[in-house]
Every structure is written in C-alpha cells, then in structure tokens.
Amino acid sequence: MQTAIEEIKTEAGLLSQKQKELQEDIFIKKTAIQQTAAEVKGTPHVLKMLWNAGKSGS
C-alpha cells in the first residue's frame, strides 16, 4: 500500500512539473504572437510613410 502511495506522489510530482513546463511554453508562444501582431499592426503606417516619401521624392 505504501509503495502505491509513493508511486502516486511521484507521478503527481512529474505531472505538476510537466504542467509548469507547458504553462511556460504557452506563455512564451503567447508573448511571441502578441509581439508579432503588434509589429503587423504598425506595418501599414510604415508603408504609408514610405509611399509618401517616394511620392515627395519624385
């Protein structure tokens, strides 16, 4: 009986560790997506500036 309890505790510890790793991975990926989205949102402004600079340079 004690052996089974120890095995369950060990497995629970491993699952907790895996859960923490997954949460960290999700956080990293979420941050990367948010940064990419922010950069994409700024792209039209940059293109407009380039377009206007090209028009005024002509």
Stockholm file with secondary structure:
# STOCKHOLM 1.0

chainA/1-58         MQTAIEEIKTEAGLLSQKQKELQEDIFIKKTAIQQTAAEVKGTPHVLKMLWNAGKSGS
#=GR chainA/1-58 SS CHHHHHHHHHHHHHHHHHHHHHHHHHHHHHHHHHHHHHHHHHHHHHHHHHHHHHHHHC
#=GC SS_cons        CHHHHHHHHHHHHHHHHHHHHHHHHHHHHHHHHHHHHHHHHHHHHHHHHHHHHHHHHC
//
